């Protein structure tokens, strides 16, 4: 059971590190612009 918990914590830490790295590089702006474009395209406004 301890091994499973340790694995879960390691995966959570890796995910948090990837999130912080992406924020530090400014990747959120590109992702947000793509998401907005996709939504506008689906609605038919773009």
mmCIF entry with sequence, helices, sheets and N, C-alpha, C, O atoms, coordinates in Angstrom:
data_MODEL
# 
_entry.id   MODEL 
# 
_entity.id                         1 
_entity.type                       polymer 
_entity.pdbx_number_of_molecules   1 
# 
_entity_poly.entity_id                      1 
_entity_poly.type                           'polypeptide(L)' 
_entity_poly.nstd_linkage                   no 
_entity_poly.nstd_monomer                   no 
_entity_poly.pdbx_seq_one_letter_code       
;(UNK)(UNK)(UNK)(UNK)(UNK)(UNK)(UNK)(UNK)(UNK)(UNK)(UNK)(UNK)(UNK)(UNK)(UNK)(UNK)
(UNK)(UNK)(UNK)(UNK)(UNK)(UNK)(UNK)(UNK)(UNK)(UNK)(UNK)(UNK)(UNK)(UNK)(UNK)(UNK)
(UNK)(UNK)(UNK)(UNK)(UNK)(UNK)(UNK)(UNK)(UNK)(UNK)(UNK)(UNK)(UNK)(UNK)
;
_entity_poly.pdbx_seq_one_letter_code_can   XXXXXXXXXXXXXXXXXXXXXXXXXXXXXXXXXXXXXXXXXXXXXX 
_entity_poly.pdbx_strand_id                 A 
# 
loop_
_entity_poly_seq.entity_id 
_entity_poly_seq.num 
_entity_poly_seq.mon_id 
_entity_poly_seq.hetero 
1 1  UNK n 
1 2  UNK n 
1 3  UNK n 
1 4  UNK n 
1 5  UNK n 
1 6  UNK n 
1 7  UNK n 
1 8  UNK n 
1 9  UNK n 
1 10 UNK n 
1 11 UNK n 
1 12 UNK n 
1 13 UNK n 
1 14 UNK n 
1 15 UNK n 
1 16 UNK n 
1 17 UNK n 
1 18 UNK n 
1 19 UNK n 
1 20 UNK n 
1 21 UNK n 
1 22 UNK n 
1 23 UNK n 
1 24 UNK n 
1 25 UNK n 
1 26 UNK n 
1 27 UNK n 
1 28 UNK n 
1 29 UNK n 
1 30 UNK n 
1 31 UNK n 
1 32 UNK n 
1 33 UNK n 
1 34 UNK n 
1 35 UNK n 
1 36 UNK n 
1 37 UNK n 
1 38 UNK n 
1 39 UNK n 
1 40 UNK n 
1 41 UNK n 
1 42 UNK n 
1 43 UNK n 
1 44 UNK n 
1 45 UNK n 
1 46 UNK n 
# 
_struct_asym.id          A 
_struct_asym.entity_id   1 
# 
loop_
_struct_conf.conf_type_id 
_struct_conf.id 
_struct_conf.pdbx_PDB_helix_id 
_struct_conf.beg_label_comp_id 
_struct_conf.beg_label_asym_id 
_struct_conf.beg_label_seq_id 
_struct_conf.pdbx_beg_PDB_ins_code 
_struct_conf.end_label_comp_id 
_struct_conf.end_label_asym_id 
_struct_conf.end_label_seq_id 
_struct_conf.pdbx_end_PDB_ins_code 
_struct_conf.beg_auth_comp_id 
_struct_conf.beg_auth_asym_id 
_struct_conf.beg_auth_seq_id 
_struct_conf.end_auth_comp_id 
_struct_conf.end_auth_asym_id 
_struct_conf.end_auth_seq_id 
_struct_conf.pdbx_PDB_helix_class 
_struct_conf.details 
_struct_conf.pdbx_PDB_helix_length 
HELX_P HELX_P1 AA1 UNK A 2  ? UNK A 25 ? UNK A 2  UNK A 25 1 ? 24 
HELX_P HELX_P2 AA2 UNK A 27 ? UNK A 43 ? UNK A 27 UNK A 43 1 ? 17 
# 
_struct_conf_type.id          HELX_P 
_struct_conf_type.criteria    ? 
_struct_conf_type.reference   ? 
# 
loop_
_atom_site.group_PDB 
_atom_site.id 
_atom_site.type_symbol 
_atom_site.label_atom_id 
_atom_site.label_alt_id 
_atom_site.label_comp_id 
_atom_site.label_asym_id 
_atom_site.label_entity_id 
_atom_site.label_seq_id 
_atom_site.pdbx_PDB_ins_code 
_atom_site.Cartn_x 
_atom_site.Cartn_y 
_atom_site.Cartn_z 
_atom_site.occupancy 
_atom_site.B_iso_or_equiv 
_atom_site.pdbx_formal_charge 
_atom_site.auth_seq_id 
_atom_site.auth_comp_id 
_atom_site.auth_asym_id 
_atom_site.auth_atom_id 
_atom_site.pdbx_PDB_model_num 
ATOM 1   N N  . UNK A 1 1  ? 0.820   -1.192 0.000   1.00 0.00 ? 1  UNK A N  1 
ATOM 2   C CA . UNK A 1 1  ? 0.000   0.000  0.000   1.00 0.00 ? 1  UNK A CA 1 
ATOM 3   C C  . UNK A 1 1  ? 0.868   1.262  0.000   1.00 0.00 ? 1  UNK A C  1 
ATOM 4   O O  . UNK A 1 1  ? 0.511   2.269  -0.613  1.00 0.00 ? 1  UNK A O  1 
ATOM 5   N N  . UNK A 1 2  ? 2.002   1.200  0.687   1.00 0.00 ? 2  UNK A N  1 
ATOM 6   C CA . UNK A 1 2  ? 2.876   2.373  0.733   1.00 0.00 ? 2  UNK A CA 1 
ATOM 7   C C  . UNK A 1 2  ? 3.467   2.689  -0.639  1.00 0.00 ? 2  UNK A C  1 
ATOM 8   O O  . UNK A 1 2  ? 3.664   3.851  -0.994  1.00 0.00 ? 2  UNK A O  1 
ATOM 9   N N  . UNK A 1 3  ? 3.744   1.641  -1.394  1.00 0.00 ? 3  UNK A N  1 
ATOM 10  C CA . UNK A 1 3  ? 4.320   1.848  -2.717  1.00 0.00 ? 3  UNK A CA 1 
ATOM 11  C C  . UNK A 1 3  ? 3.322   2.559  -3.631  1.00 0.00 ? 3  UNK A C  1 
ATOM 12  O O  . UNK A 1 3  ? 3.702   3.429  -4.414  1.00 0.00 ? 3  UNK A O  1 
ATOM 13  N N  . UNK A 1 4  ? 2.054   2.187  -3.529  1.00 0.00 ? 4  UNK A N  1 
ATOM 14  C CA . UNK A 1 4  ? 1.011   2.803  -4.341  1.00 0.00 ? 4  UNK A CA 1 
ATOM 15  C C  . UNK A 1 4  ? 0.851   4.287  -3.968  1.00 0.00 ? 4  UNK A C  1 
ATOM 16  O O  . UNK A 1 4  ? 0.674   5.137  -4.840  1.00 0.00 ? 4  UNK A O  1 
ATOM 17  N N  . UNK A 1 5  ? 0.915   4.580  -2.677  1.00 0.00 ? 5  UNK A N  1 
ATOM 18  C CA . UNK A 1 5  ? 0.802   5.963  -2.219  1.00 0.00 ? 5  UNK A CA 1 
ATOM 19  C C  . UNK A 1 5  ? 2.001   6.781  -2.682  1.00 0.00 ? 5  UNK A C  1 
ATOM 20  O O  . UNK A 1 5  ? 1.852   7.930  -3.099  1.00 0.00 ? 5  UNK A O  1 
ATOM 21  N N  . UNK A 1 6  ? 3.184   6.191  -2.610  1.00 0.00 ? 6  UNK A N  1 
ATOM 22  C CA . UNK A 1 6  ? 4.386   6.890  -3.059  1.00 0.00 ? 6  UNK A CA 1 
ATOM 23  C C  . UNK A 1 6  ? 4.324   7.169  -4.554  1.00 0.00 ? 6  UNK A C  1 
ATOM 24  O O  . UNK A 1 6  ? 4.735   8.237  -5.009  1.00 0.00 ? 6  UNK A O  1 
ATOM 25  N N  . UNK A 1 7  ? 3.814   6.219  -5.308  1.00 0.00 ? 7  UNK A N  1 
ATOM 26  C CA . UNK A 1 7  ? 3.684   6.404  -6.755  1.00 0.00 ? 7  UNK A CA 1 
ATOM 27  C C  . UNK A 1 7  ? 2.692   7.525  -7.066  1.00 0.00 ? 7  UNK A C  1 
ATOM 28  O O  . UNK A 1 7  ? 2.928   8.347  -7.951  1.00 0.00 ? 7  UNK A O  1 
ATOM 29  N N  . UNK A 1 8  ? 1.597   7.546  -6.340  1.00 0.00 ? 8  UNK A N  1 
ATOM 30  C CA . UNK A 1 8  ? 0.605   8.611  -6.553  1.00 0.00 ? 8  UNK A CA 1 
ATOM 31  C C  . UNK A 1 8  ? 1.184   9.980  -6.233  1.00 0.00 ? 8  UNK A C  1 
ATOM 32  O O  . UNK A 1 8  ? 0.937   10.946 -6.955  1.00 0.00 ? 8  UNK A O  1 
ATOM 33  N N  . UNK A 1 9  ? 1.950   10.066 -5.159  1.00 0.00 ? 9  UNK A N  1 
ATOM 34  C CA . UNK A 1 9  ? 2.572   11.337 -4.802  1.00 0.00 ? 9  UNK A CA 1 
ATOM 35  C C  . UNK A 1 9  ? 3.602   11.761 -5.844  1.00 0.00 ? 9  UNK A C  1 
ATOM 36  O O  . UNK A 1 9  ? 3.711   12.944 -6.164  1.00 0.00 ? 9  UNK A O  1 
ATOM 37  N N  . UNK A 1 10 ? 4.351   10.808 -6.368  1.00 0.00 ? 10 UNK A N  1 
ATOM 38  C CA . UNK A 1 10 ? 5.347   11.122 -7.391  1.00 0.00 ? 10 UNK A CA 1 
ATOM 39  C C  . UNK A 1 10 ? 4.682   11.626 -8.665  1.00 0.00 ? 10 UNK A C  1 
ATOM 40  O O  . UNK A 1 10 ? 5.162   12.575 -9.286  1.00 0.00 ? 10 UNK A O  1 
ATOM 41  N N  . UNK A 1 11 ? 3.587   10.999 -9.053  1.00 0.00 ? 11 UNK A N  1 
ATOM 42  C CA . UNK A 1 11 ? 2.869   11.433 -10.258 1.00 0.00 ? 11 UNK A CA 1 
ATOM 43  C C  . UNK A 1 11 ? 2.256   12.822 -10.038 1.00 0.00 ? 11 UNK A C  1 
ATOM 44  O O  . UNK A 1 11 ? 2.281   13.660 -10.938 1.00 0.00 ? 11 UNK A O  1 
ATOM 45  N N  . UNK A 1 12 ? 1.714   13.060 -8.856  1.00 0.00 ? 12 UNK A N  1 
ATOM 46  C CA . UNK A 1 12 ? 1.146   14.374 -8.546  1.00 0.00 ? 12 UNK A CA 1 
ATOM 47  C C  . UNK A 1 12 ? 2.232   15.450 -8.545  1.00 0.00 ? 12 UNK A C  1 
ATOM 48  O O  . UNK A 1 12 ? 2.005   16.560 -9.027  1.00 0.00 ? 12 UNK A O  1 
ATOM 49  N N  . UNK A 1 13 ? 3.395   15.130 -8.010  1.00 0.00 ? 13 UNK A N  1 
ATOM 50  C CA . UNK A 1 13 ? 4.505   16.088 -8.000  1.00 0.00 ? 13 UNK A CA 1 
ATOM 51  C C  . UNK A 1 13 ? 4.990   16.382 -9.413  1.00 0.00 ? 13 UNK A C  1 
ATOM 52  O O  . UNK A 1 13 ? 5.294   17.529 -9.740  1.00 0.00 ? 13 UNK A O  1 
ATOM 53  N N  . UNK A 1 14 ? 5.063   15.356 -10.248 1.00 0.00 ? 14 UNK A N  1 
ATOM 54  C CA . UNK A 1 14 ? 5.478   15.563 -11.637 1.00 0.00 ? 14 UNK A CA 1 
ATOM 55  C C  . UNK A 1 14 ? 4.458   16.430 -12.384 1.00 0.00 ? 14 UNK A C  1 
ATOM 56  O O  . UNK A 1 14 ? 4.840   17.282 -13.186 1.00 0.00 ? 14 UNK A O  1 
ATOM 57  N N  . UNK A 1 15 ? 3.188   16.219 -12.128 1.00 0.00 ? 15 UNK A N  1 
ATOM 58  C CA . UNK A 1 15 ? 2.153   17.031 -12.754 1.00 0.00 ? 15 UNK A CA 1 
ATOM 59  C C  . UNK A 1 15 ? 2.221   18.477 -12.310 1.00 0.00 ? 15 UNK A C  1 
ATOM 60  O O  . UNK A 1 15 ? 2.076   19.391 -13.122 1.00 0.00 ? 15 UNK A O  1 
ATOM 61  N N  . UNK A 1 16 ? 2.440   18.685 -11.020 1.00 0.00 ? 16 UNK A N  1 
ATOM 62  C CA . UNK A 1 16 ? 2.562   20.048 -10.502 1.00 0.00 ? 16 UNK A CA 1 
ATOM 63  C C  . UNK A 1 16 ? 3.790   20.740 -11.084 1.00 0.00 ? 16 UNK A C  1 
ATOM 64  O O  . UNK A 1 16 ? 3.740   21.927 -11.410 1.00 0.00 ? 16 UNK A O  1 
ATOM 65  N N  . UNK A 1 17 ? 4.884   20.006 -11.215 1.00 0.00 ? 17 UNK A N  1 
ATOM 66  C CA . UNK A 1 17 ? 6.100   20.586 -11.795 1.00 0.00 ? 17 UNK A CA 1 
ATOM 67  C C  . UNK A 1 17 ? 5.874   20.963 -13.255 1.00 0.00 ? 17 UNK A C  1 
ATOM 68  O O  . UNK A 1 17 ? 6.331   22.016 -13.699 1.00 0.00 ? 17 UNK A O  1 
ATOM 69  N N  . UNK A 1 18 ? 5.176   20.116 -14.001 1.00 0.00 ? 18 UNK A N  1 
ATOM 70  C CA . UNK A 1 18 ? 4.887   20.421 -15.404 1.00 0.00 ? 18 UNK A CA 1 
ATOM 71  C C  . UNK A 1 18 ? 3.981   21.647 -15.521 1.00 0.00 ? 18 UNK A C  1 
ATOM 72  O O  . UNK A 1 18 ? 4.154   22.468 -16.421 1.00 0.00 ? 18 UNK A O  1 
ATOM 73  N N  . UNK A 1 19 ? 3.020   21.764 -14.614 1.00 0.00 ? 19 UNK A N  1 
ATOM 74  C CA . UNK A 1 19 ? 2.127   22.921 -14.615 1.00 0.00 ? 19 UNK A CA 1 
ATOM 75  C C  . UNK A 1 19 ? 2.900   24.209 -14.351 1.00 0.00 ? 19 UNK A C  1 
ATOM 76  O O  . UNK A 1 19 ? 2.710   25.207 -15.046 1.00 0.00 ? 19 UNK A O  1 
ATOM 77  N N  . UNK A 1 20 ? 3.760   24.183 -13.359 1.00 0.00 ? 20 UNK A N  1 
ATOM 78  C CA . UNK A 1 20 ? 4.559   25.362 -13.027 1.00 0.00 ? 20 UNK A CA 1 
ATOM 79  C C  . UNK A 1 20 ? 5.500   25.722 -14.174 1.00 0.00 ? 20 UNK A C  1 
ATOM 80  O O  . UNK A 1 20 ? 5.665   26.900 -14.492 1.00 0.00 ? 20 UNK A O  1 
ATOM 81  N N  . UNK A 1 21 ? 6.109   24.734 -14.788 1.00 0.00 ? 21 UNK A N  1 
ATOM 82  C CA . UNK A 1 21 ? 7.011   24.980 -15.908 1.00 0.00 ? 21 UNK A CA 1 
ATOM 83  C C  . UNK A 1 21 ? 6.261   25.603 -17.087 1.00 0.00 ? 21 UNK A C  1 
ATOM 84  O O  . UNK A 1 21 ? 6.757   26.535 -17.720 1.00 0.00 ? 21 UNK A O  1 
ATOM 85  N N  . UNK A 1 22 ? 5.084   25.092 -17.375 1.00 0.00 ? 22 UNK A N  1 
ATOM 86  C CA . UNK A 1 22 ? 4.275   25.658 -18.456 1.00 0.00 ? 22 UNK A CA 1 
ATOM 87  C C  . UNK A 1 22 ? 3.851   27.090 -18.184 1.00 0.00 ? 22 UNK A C  1 
ATOM 88  O O  . UNK A 1 22 ? 3.852   27.926 -19.088 1.00 0.00 ? 22 UNK A O  1 
ATOM 89  N N  . UNK A 1 23 ? 3.488   27.376 -16.937 1.00 0.00 ? 23 UNK A N  1 
ATOM 90  C CA . UNK A 1 23 ? 3.123   28.746 -16.570 1.00 0.00 ? 23 UNK A CA 1 
ATOM 91  C C  . UNK A 1 23 ? 4.321   29.681 -16.680 1.00 0.00 ? 23 UNK A C  1 
ATOM 92  O O  . UNK A 1 23 ? 4.189   30.819 -17.131 1.00 0.00 ? 23 UNK A O  1 
ATOM 93  N N  . UNK A 1 24 ? 5.484   29.198 -16.269 1.00 0.00 ? 24 UNK A N  1 
ATOM 94  C CA . UNK A 1 24 ? 6.690   30.020 -16.325 1.00 0.00 ? 24 UNK A CA 1 
ATOM 95  C C  . UNK A 1 24 ? 7.081   30.340 -17.765 1.00 0.00 ? 24 UNK A C  1 
ATOM 96  O O  . UNK A 1 24 ? 7.655   31.398 -18.025 1.00 0.00 ? 24 UNK A O  1 
ATOM 97  N N  . UNK A 1 25 ? 6.785   29.458 -18.690 1.00 0.00 ? 25 UNK A N  1 
ATOM 98  C CA . UNK A 1 25 ? 7.139   29.669 -20.097 1.00 0.00 ? 25 UNK A CA 1 
ATOM 99  C C  . UNK A 1 25 ? 6.068   30.447 -20.862 1.00 0.00 ? 25 UNK A C  1 
ATOM 100 O O  . UNK A 1 25 ? 6.278   30.804 -22.021 1.00 0.00 ? 25 UNK A O  1 
ATOM 101 N N  . UNK A 1 26 ? 4.933   30.711 -20.235 1.00 0.00 ? 26 UNK A N  1 
ATOM 102 C CA . UNK A 1 26 ? 3.883   31.472 -20.904 1.00 0.00 ? 26 UNK A CA 1 
ATOM 103 C C  . UNK A 1 26 ? 3.023   30.640 -21.831 1.00 0.00 ? 26 UNK A C  1 
ATOM 104 O O  . UNK A 1 26 ? 2.380   31.193 -22.723 1.00 0.00 ? 26 UNK A O  1 
ATOM 105 N N  . UNK A 1 27 ? 2.990   29.347 -21.653 1.00 0.00 ? 27 UNK A N  1 
ATOM 106 C CA . UNK A 1 27 ? 2.228   28.467 -22.532 1.00 0.00 ? 27 UNK A CA 1 
ATOM 107 C C  . UNK A 1 27 ? 0.722   28.623 -22.348 1.00 0.00 ? 27 UNK A C  1 
ATOM 108 O O  . UNK A 1 27 ? -0.051  28.264 -23.236 1.00 0.00 ? 27 UNK A O  1 
ATOM 109 N N  . UNK A 1 28 ? 0.300   29.157 -21.195 1.00 0.00 ? 28 UNK A N  1 
ATOM 110 C CA . UNK A 1 28 ? -1.128  29.295 -20.952 1.00 0.00 ? 28 UNK A CA 1 
ATOM 111 C C  . UNK A 1 28 ? -1.788  30.243 -21.944 1.00 0.00 ? 28 UNK A C  1 
ATOM 112 O O  . UNK A 1 28 ? -2.944  30.036 -22.312 1.00 0.00 ? 28 UNK A O  1 
ATOM 113 N N  . UNK A 1 29 ? -1.080  31.273 -22.383 1.00 0.00 ? 29 UNK A N  1 
ATOM 114 C CA . UNK A 1 29 ? -1.657  32.241 -23.317 1.00 0.00 ? 29 UNK A CA 1 
ATOM 115 C C  . UNK A 1 29 ? -1.949  31.583 -24.666 1.00 0.00 ? 29 UNK A C  1 
ATOM 116 O O  . UNK A 1 29 ? -2.997  31.823 -25.266 1.00 0.00 ? 29 UNK A O  1 
ATOM 117 N N  . UNK A 1 30 ? -1.030  30.762 -25.132 1.00 0.00 ? 30 UNK A N  1 
ATOM 118 C CA . UNK A 1 30 ? -1.233  30.077 -26.414 1.00 0.00 ? 30 UNK A CA 1 
ATOM 119 C C  . UNK A 1 30 ? -2.389  29.082 -26.317 1.00 0.00 ? 30 UNK A C  1 
ATOM 120 O O  . UNK A 1 30 ? -3.220  28.994 -27.221 1.00 0.00 ? 30 UNK A O  1 
ATOM 121 N N  . UNK A 1 31 ? -2.433  28.341 -25.224 1.00 0.00 ? 31 UNK A N  1 
ATOM 122 C CA . UNK A 1 31 ? -3.504  27.365 -25.031 1.00 0.00 ? 31 UNK A CA 1 
ATOM 123 C C  . UNK A 1 31 ? -4.855  28.061 -24.929 1.00 0.00 ? 31 UNK A C  1 
ATOM 124 O O  . UNK A 1 31 ? -5.840  27.590 -25.496 1.00 0.00 ? 31 UNK A O  1 
ATOM 125 N N  . UNK A 1 32 ? -4.906  29.172 -24.214 1.00 0.00 ? 32 UNK A N  1 
ATOM 126 C CA . UNK A 1 32 ? -6.160  29.914 -24.081 1.00 0.00 ? 32 UNK A CA 1 
ATOM 127 C C  . UNK A 1 32 ? -6.629  30.458 -25.422 1.00 0.00 ? 32 UNK A C  1 
ATOM 128 O O  . UNK A 1 32 ? -7.820  30.409 -25.730 1.00 0.00 ? 32 UNK A O  1 
ATOM 129 N N  . UNK A 1 33 ? -5.708  30.973 -26.216 1.00 0.00 ? 33 UNK A N  1 
ATOM 130 C CA . UNK A 1 33 ? -6.115  31.519 -27.515 1.00 0.00 ? 33 UNK A CA 1 
ATOM 131 C C  . UNK A 1 33 ? -6.632  30.417 -28.438 1.00 0.00 ? 33 UNK A C  1 
ATOM 132 O O  . UNK A 1 33 ? -7.581  30.635 -29.191 1.00 0.00 ? 33 UNK A O  1 
ATOM 133 N N  . UNK A 1 34 ? -6.019  29.241 -28.384 1.00 0.00 ? 34 UNK A N  1 
ATOM 134 C CA . UNK A 1 34 ? -6.508  28.123 -29.199 1.00 0.00 ? 34 UNK A CA 1 
ATOM 135 C C  . UNK A 1 34 ? -7.892  27.671 -28.728 1.00 0.00 ? 34 UNK A C  1 
ATOM 136 O O  . UNK A 1 34 ? -8.752  27.340 -29.544 1.00 0.00 ? 34 UNK A O  1 
ATOM 137 N N  . UNK A 1 35 ? -8.103  27.659 -27.419 1.00 0.00 ? 35 UNK A N  1 
ATOM 138 C CA . UNK A 1 35 ? -9.399  27.248 -26.886 1.00 0.00 ? 35 UNK A CA 1 
ATOM 139 C C  . UNK A 1 35 ? -10.489 28.238 -27.278 1.00 0.00 ? 35 UNK A C  1 
ATOM 140 O O  . UNK A 1 35 ? -11.592 27.832 -27.645 1.00 0.00 ? 35 UNK A O  1 
ATOM 141 N N  . UNK A 1 36 ? -10.192 29.521 -27.205 1.00 0.00 ? 36 UNK A N  1 
ATOM 142 C CA . UNK A 1 36 ? -11.177 30.536 -27.587 1.00 0.00 ? 36 UNK A CA 1 
ATOM 143 C C  . UNK A 1 36 ? -11.502 30.418 -29.071 1.00 0.00 ? 36 UNK A C  1 
ATOM 144 O O  . UNK A 1 36 ? -12.669 30.495 -29.455 1.00 0.00 ? 36 UNK A O  1 
ATOM 145 N N  . UNK A 1 37 ? -10.491 30.233 -29.903 1.00 0.00 ? 37 UNK A N  1 
ATOM 146 C CA . UNK A 1 37 ? -10.710 30.093 -31.341 1.00 0.00 ? 37 UNK A CA 1 
ATOM 147 C C  . UNK A 1 37 ? -11.571 28.881 -31.642 1.00 0.00 ? 37 UNK A C  1 
ATOM 148 O O  . UNK A 1 37 ? -12.471 28.946 -32.480 1.00 0.00 ? 37 UNK A O  1 
ATOM 149 N N  . UNK A 1 38 ? -11.298 27.769 -30.958 1.00 0.00 ? 38 UNK A N  1 
ATOM 150 C CA . UNK A 1 38 ? -12.074 26.556 -31.168 1.00 0.00 ? 38 UNK A CA 1 
ATOM 151 C C  . UNK A 1 38 ? -13.527 26.769 -30.770 1.00 0.00 ? 38 UNK A C  1 
ATOM 152 O O  . UNK A 1 38 ? -14.429 26.340 -31.490 1.00 0.00 ? 38 UNK A O  1 
ATOM 153 N N  . UNK A 1 39 ? -13.769 27.416 -29.648 1.00 0.00 ? 39 UNK A N  1 
ATOM 154 C CA . UNK A 1 39 ? -15.146 27.679 -29.196 1.00 0.00 ? 39 UNK A CA 1 
ATOM 155 C C  . UNK A 1 39 ? -15.880 28.571 -30.179 1.00 0.00 ? 39 UNK A C  1 
ATOM 156 O O  . UNK A 1 39 ? -17.034 28.314 -30.519 1.00 0.00 ? 39 UNK A O  1 
ATOM 157 N N  . UNK A 1 40 ? -15.215 29.613 -30.632 1.00 0.00 ? 40 UNK A N  1 
ATOM 158 C CA . UNK A 1 40 ? -15.857 30.513 -31.585 1.00 0.00 ? 40 UNK A CA 1 
ATOM 159 C C  . UNK A 1 40 ? -16.149 29.805 -32.907 1.00 0.00 ? 40 UNK A C  1 
ATOM 160 O O  . UNK A 1 40 ? -17.145 30.100 -33.567 1.00 0.00 ? 40 UNK A O  1 
ATOM 161 N N  . UNK A 1 41 ? -15.294 28.885 -33.283 1.00 0.00 ? 41 UNK A N  1 
ATOM 162 C CA . UNK A 1 41 ? -15.492 28.145 -34.516 1.00 0.00 ? 41 UNK A CA 1 
ATOM 163 C C  . UNK A 1 41 ? -16.695 27.192 -34.385 1.00 0.00 ? 41 UNK A C  1 
ATOM 164 O O  . UNK A 1 41 ? -17.476 27.030 -35.322 1.00 0.00 ? 41 UNK A O  1 
ATOM 165 N N  . UNK A 1 42 ? -16.826 26.576 -33.222 1.00 0.00 ? 42 UNK A N  1 
ATOM 166 C CA . UNK A 1 42 ? -17.949 25.644 -33.007 1.00 0.00 ? 42 UNK A CA 1 
ATOM 167 C C  . UNK A 1 42 ? -19.284 26.386 -32.985 1.00 0.00 ? 42 UNK A C  1 
ATOM 168 O O  . UNK A 1 42 ? -20.281 25.886 -33.505 1.00 0.00 ? 42 UNK A O  1 
ATOM 169 N N  . UNK A 1 43 ? -19.307 27.558 -32.393 1.00 0.00 ? 43 UNK A N  1 
ATOM 170 C CA . UNK A 1 43 ? -20.533 28.341 -32.321 1.00 0.00 ? 43 UNK A CA 1 
ATOM 171 C C  . UNK A 1 43 ? -20.866 28.936 -33.684 1.00 0.00 ? 43 UNK A C  1 
ATOM 172 O O  . UNK A 1 43 ? -22.030 29.199 -33.990 1.00 0.00 ? 43 UNK A O  1 
ATOM 173 N N  . UNK A 1 44 ? -19.849 29.143 -34.490 1.00 0.00 ? 44 UNK A N  1 
ATOM 174 C CA . UNK A 1 44 ? -20.070 29.671 -35.827 1.00 0.00 ? 44 UNK A CA 1 
ATOM 175 C C  . UNK A 1 44 ? -19.815 31.156 -35.937 1.00 0.00 ? 44 UNK A C  1 
ATOM 176 O O  . UNK A 1 44 ? -20.212 31.777 -36.923 1.00 0.00 ? 44 UNK A O  1 
ATOM 177 N N  . UNK A 1 45 ? -19.158 31.745 -34.943 1.00 0.00 ? 45 UNK A N  1 
ATOM 178 C CA . UNK A 1 45 ? -18.878 33.170 -34.985 1.00 0.00 ? 45 UNK A CA 1 
ATOM 179 C C  . UNK A 1 45 ? -17.544 33.484 -35.669 1.00 0.00 ? 45 UNK A C  1 
ATOM 180 O O  . UNK A 1 45 ? -17.313 34.617 -36.090 1.00 0.00 ? 45 UNK A O  1 
ATOM 181 N N  . UNK A 1 46 ? -16.676 32.488 -35.778 1.00 0.00 ? 46 UNK A N  1 
ATOM 182 C CA . UNK A 1 46 ? -15.339 32.746 -36.322 1.00 0.00 ? 46 UNK A CA 1 
ATOM 183 C C  . UNK A 1 46 ? -15.260 32.260 -37.682 1.00 0.00 ? 46 UNK A C  1 
ATOM 184 O O  . UNK A 1 46 ? -14.215 32.381 -38.321 1.00 0.00 ? 46 UNK A O  1 
# 
